């Protein structure tokens, strides 16, 4: 498929125009960033693994009725996706306490939560993606109550599915981040799941050893990121 001009370049992905109406091409780079862009590296092959893993997950979510932007994977690094207007909120779902949750609230690392916890962060690099509440989202009209409740439920469904899927292959789904976007087709606006779901956006621990199989290998300089992502892909 012929790639059009570059429309947007983010930290780990590039979006190009495509010849098809309302569709764009998402390219997975090998770049890794952490701590609000303060730590950067290129990890050969990461984009290929994330493209494949995200394709698999989004395809499966589609099969259980979770509408998302994936049309098809085109090649090792690229997917054809629906063009969406990204909602500037990161939806974080947590099953086990780690990362910023433990630092912010002093919750003990590894605490298994009684219920999945959903948190919201404003997507704004300059502000360091601050944690926001449901009230902020409604007050500033980033979403209305129906949209927010719908996304909240969708996050729970995604979590239930992913937790079961990973559990079956000996992996704990500790937490993850998802993003949603708006599509405008035939005069109708719809919210769908967008972006990617991969070891870059999830925390995944081996069920028996708690070995980290995700981007924490980069954040914490643990090394062997590619073997860990490959294990997830397998
Ligand atoms: N996450 C992400 N992108 C972000 C922030 C978080 O994909 O910009 C994911 C992260 O990989 C983890 C979850 O969201 O799976 C929760 O992240 P946390 O808030 O603990 O982030 P930390 O600041 O510890 O990286």
Boltz pocket constraint, residues with backbone or C-beta under 6 A from the ligand:
constraints:
  - pocket:
      binder: B
      contacts: [[A, 90], [A, 92], [A, 93], [A, 98], [A, 99], [A, 100], [A, 101], [A, 129], [A, 175], [A, 176], [A, 177], [A, 199], [A, 200], [A, 201], [A, 202], [A, 203], [A, 215]]
      max_distance: 6.0
